[in-house]
């Protein structure tokens, strides 16, 4: 068995010092080593976006990233979006708009929206769709997800 | 119309706060102490005889805790119905498709379990395979199940009136053939389960099942164990669309492995396994013959359907019967003939998939109607209005219709889609198409069962607890059903504590399918709530020394009408009932209907189909075709759905929008493609579903026909949402560019080819 590597990462503003196998994905590290199961696995091939997290401000599909690649990085997962009972305006907008059905794609959708609005606070519809194109949803037909993003934009202005 | 304060309100899903926080626990999120990971060895051959399996090398691998083959199973055949039983958890004789389970391993990590699979030596003798249902029906074709002649699992015939006489009086007869392809459910969450088995053989299974109560029975049957020893728990479920109704072999395998190791065993499908070895929509070939009068009256219709079953039955026989029912029941036609064949092939197999045989029927019939309208020079909406079902009719195939908003759906979409203006002044390469559908609005008792149970109890502190067998797979039943209870009990829905879909804690429920939860579970919940309300009123009447008819419920209190100072809180009544009267406040509701099945009901072909209500819908698609590529872009979709009553319009719209997305996908791009039995696109990169970029504007229209038997007048909506979408789009493509697609999906290539053929004809 290959030897483990030591990495230091900050997840949701909490620092972690970890020993990981070189083939450990960021997704498995989050879900199984840190117990952050809000990040979902939908395909394990980078196609569905359910495992989306934010690494140093950029969205990544965590199933395609190795844990050793994020040494030193700051990572935001869905568990880092709210503080206690107070939802982030994007989370609140997803609730209010009826954008959540089964909820399996929801964490990834919310994190991609967060990265979008961090990059472009007042995006056009094309820009919204460009960012969210990599996040598949099988329940909603995206209509209410788009509503939610638009409400979040207004709320965060 | 009644004035409700909670029913009819736009309230977000009950579980959405947990889901946006990432704290909602799905099956794959659960980790138990000492948990092992199970992996399944699947066949890479489509058809083979099993000679021997040698697990000795795999057993020696460090970390492997158990390996099972068919010898570890009771070799009992099962299916959703005993009469269709054709599958074993692990077959000891034959492999029937690529993905068939051969053996399984439990190990301390997933990686070791995978490694062990590679070490299992299987001696298979490959047999010739058959992949095309028409080939499979021929004399001498390889047999998928040795005892099933011509590979025909089920043959259905039905005739109402006389199509021969009907065709004889027709002014126009049209015949054509329509083909549909396999569609993957592709819920974003794959199948996952965790089993434990105690030393006393008590089994607990956490599983993302749409039907936990039936699963308990089927699991017990397939494993030859006592159902009383089985406990099914459903955590949050990441979508289903029909794929998570059946007993999946992985669920039985995890139980056997747990029993053998004494440890919890988790099995989670990869996306590839989900494509390879879980259900899909049955492909069909439908030959239609329609006879119509010059005024548009359909005098006879006939369908000959070949449905590709794949390797095993699952829901196949019922899907075929539903294909007949929905084809035959839509429109008022006196003479109907249906012949259907369900044919085994060496491929992954079909199952329940949103619409349950109806999308295939609707596609063929609704495109045919468009062709008829053109021949008659009649507006396609007028043609449908001419033949539309009406309330309180009994159709030629003896289906009883109660509420019916089909005509309202047709007139509403006509107006909202600007049908007339746009059809009169067409823009180049743009077109509009319409399609209608019928589906059950509340499951059916055709199988003998259509049950849902609920219990509503008031605690001593006056709080309410609803326990029901129904399972929310994302469609929102946890909110819809608590809204119904809340309306009756005059509380906020969120204040009701809820326990669902736990076989140890709730009355049984058939599960989430057949657009039955709102109607059937809703009937059980309203019955329980009305029962509890009556108990409350009786208690209050005695305590307040008032007449029961003078009491009313409001804001968790019971008042004497006209004397607002005379009241009791629920907490006061609860405490008195529990502590003083020693009579806990609890009421049950149970539905298993409809009552009064037609004597004409035929359990084979479903003539006289016994559904408690029928739902209707009409959709209009506006499409633009790029003549240089053949690509069809959907500009808008106007979707009118008769749902009886909208208990929650926000969630109803969500069903329509999501259904439309699946319908558009099926119409244009989704296609599980096989080569010699092997799926060549078992991933989201090659199997294309709609992204947010592909989604057009959807305009849902909610038609409230108020069903006399539905809870608050409501009917089901989930499955209808995708049914008419594909034919509406196909008809719009024809209106745009004159290319008639008769085999789905309508890819750019097919449309482009059609455009070129048209050019050749006219040049």
HADDOCK unambig.tbl for C-alpha pairs under 7 A between the chains (distance, minus, plus):
assign (segid A and resid 37 and name CA) (segid B and resid 29 and name CA) 5.79 0.50 0.50
assign (segid A and resid 38 and name CA) (segid B and resid 22 and name CA) 3.88 0.50 0.50
assign (segid A and resid 38 and name CA) (segid B and resid 23 and name CA) 6.00 0.50 0.50
assign (segid A and resid 42 and name CA) (segid B and resid 188 and name CA) 5.25 0.50 0.50
assign (segid A and resid 42 and name CA) (segid B and resid 189 and name CA) 5.58 0.50 0.50
assign (segid A and resid 42 and name CA) (segid B and resid 190 and name CA) 6.91 0.50 0.50
assign (segid A and resid 43 and name CA) (segid B and resid 270 and name CA) 6.84 0.50 0.50
assign (segid A and resid 43 and name CA) (segid B and resid 271 and name CA) 5.01 0.50 0.50
assign (segid A and resid 47 and name CA) (segid B and resid 684 and name CA) 5.74 0.50 0.50
assign (segid A and resid 47 and name CA) (segid B and resid 685 and name CA) 6.07 0.50 0.50
assign (segid A and resid 48 and name CA) (segid B and resid 684 and name CA) 6.96 0.50 0.50
assign (segid A and resid 78 and name CA) (segid B and resid 21 and name CA) 6.19 0.50 0.50
assign (segid A and resid 78 and name CA) (segid B and resid 22 and name CA) 5.79 0.50 0.50
assign (segid A and resid 79 and name CA) (segid B and resid 21 and name CA) 6.04 0.50 0.50
assign (segid A and resid 79 and name CA) (segid B and resid 22 and name CA) 6.07 0.50 0.50
assign (segid A and resid 91 and name CA) (segid B and resid 20 and name CA) 5.62 0.50 0.50
assign (segid A and resid 95 and name CA) (segid B and resid 12 and name CA) 6.22 0.50 0.50
assign (segid A and resid 95 and name CA) (segid B and resid 16 and name CA) 5.64 0.50 0.50
assign (segid A and resid 95 and name CA) (segid B and resid 17 and name CA) 6.36 0.50 0.50
assign (segid A and resid 96 and name CA) (segid B and resid 12 and name CA) 6.02 0.50 0.50
assign (segid A and resid 98 and name CA) (segid B and resid 12 and name CA) 5.09 0.50 0.50
assign (segid A and resid 98 and name CA) (segid B and resid 13 and name CA) 6.65 0.50 0.50
assign (segid A and resid 98 and name CA) (segid B and resid 650 and name CA) 6.51 0.50 0.50
assign (segid A and resid 98 and name CA) (segid B and resid 651 and name CA) 6.83 0.50 0.50
assign (segid A and resid 100 and name CA) (segid B and resid 16 and name CA) 5.88 0.50 0.50
assign (segid A and resid 101 and name CA) (segid B and resid 474 and name CA) 4.40 0.50 0.50
assign (segid A and resid 101 and name CA) (segid B and resid 475 and name CA) 6.02 0.50 0.50
assign (segid A and resid 101 and name CA) (segid B and resid 476 and name CA) 6.81 0.50 0.50
assign (segid A and resid 102 and name CA) (segid B and resid 237 and name CA) 6.43 0.50 0.50
assign (segid A and resid 102 and name CA) (segid B and resid 238 and name CA) 4.89 0.50 0.50
assign (segid A and resid 102 and name CA) (segid B and resid 239 and name CA) 5.46 0.50 0.50
assign (segid A and resid 102 and name CA) (segid B and resid 473 and name CA) 5.93 0.50 0.50
assign (segid A and resid 102 and name CA) (segid B and resid 474 and name CA) 3.52 0.50 0.50
assign (segid A and resid 103 and name CA) (segid B and resid 19 and name CA) 5.41 0.50 0.50
assign (segid A and resid 103 and name CA) (segid B and resid 238 and name CA) 6.50 0.50 0.50
assign (segid A and resid 104 and name CA) (segid B and resid 188 and name CA) 6.59 0.50 0.50
assign (segid A and resid 104 and name CA) (segid B and resid 189 and name CA) 6.55 0.50 0.50
assign (segid A and resid 104 and name CA) (segid B and resid 238 and name CA) 5.17 0.50 0.50
assign (segid A and resid 105 and name CA) (segid B and resid 188 and name CA) 6.97 0.50 0.50
assign (segid A and resid 106 and name CA) (segid B and resid 19 and name CA) 6.94 0.50 0.50
assign (segid A and resid 106 and name CA) (segid B and resid 20 and name CA) 6.24 0.50 0.50
assign (segid A and resid 107 and name CA) (segid B and resid 20 and name CA) 6.15 0.50 0.50
assign (segid A and resid 107 and name CA) (segid B and resid 22 and name CA) 6.20 0.50 0.50
assign (segid A and resid 129 and name CA) (segid B and resid 692 and name CA) 5.94 0.50 0.50
assign (segid A and resid 129 and name CA) (segid B and resid 693 and name CA) 5.57 0.50 0.50
assign (segid A and resid 132 and name CA) (segid B and resid 692 and name CA) 6.68 0.50 0.50
assign (segid A and resid 133 and name CA) (segid B and resid 691 and name CA) 5.56 0.50 0.50
assign (segid A and resid 133 and name CA) (segid B and resid 692 and name CA) 5.53 0.50 0.50
assign (segid A and resid 133 and name CA) (segid B and resid 693 and name CA) 6.16 0.50 0.50
assign (segid A and resid 136 and name CA) (segid B and resid 691 and name CA) 6.04 0.50 0.50
assign (segid A and resid 138 and name CA) (segid B and resid 187 and name CA) 5.91 0.50 0.50
assign (segid A and resid 138 and name CA) (segid B and resid 188 and name CA) 6.66 0.50 0.50
assign (segid A and resid 138 and name CA) (segid B and resid 658 and name CA) 6.95 0.50 0.50
assign (segid A and resid 139 and name CA) (segid B and resid 658 and name CA) 4.93 0.50 0.50
assign (segid A and resid 140 and name CA) (segid B and resid 654 and name CA) 5.67 0.50 0.50
assign (segid A and resid 140 and name CA) (segid B and resid 657 and name CA) 5.98 0.50 0.50
assign (segid A and resid 140 and name CA) (segid B and resid 658 and name CA) 4.14 0.50 0.50
assign (segid A and resid 141 and name CA) (segid B and resid 657 and name CA) 5.08 0.50 0.50
assign (segid A and resid 141 and name CA) (segid B and resid 658 and name CA) 4.06 0.50 0.50
assign (segid A and resid 141 and name CA) (segid B and resid 660 and name CA) 6.97 0.50 0.50
assign (segid A and resid 141 and name CA) (segid B and resid 661 and name CA) 4.95 0.50 0.50
assign (segid A and resid 141 and name CA) (segid B and resid 695 and name CA) 6.91 0.50 0.50
assign (segid A and resid 142 and name CA) (segid B and resid 692 and name CA) 5.70 0.50 0.50
assign (segid A and resid 143 and name CA) (segid B and resid 657 and name CA) 6.71 0.50 0.50
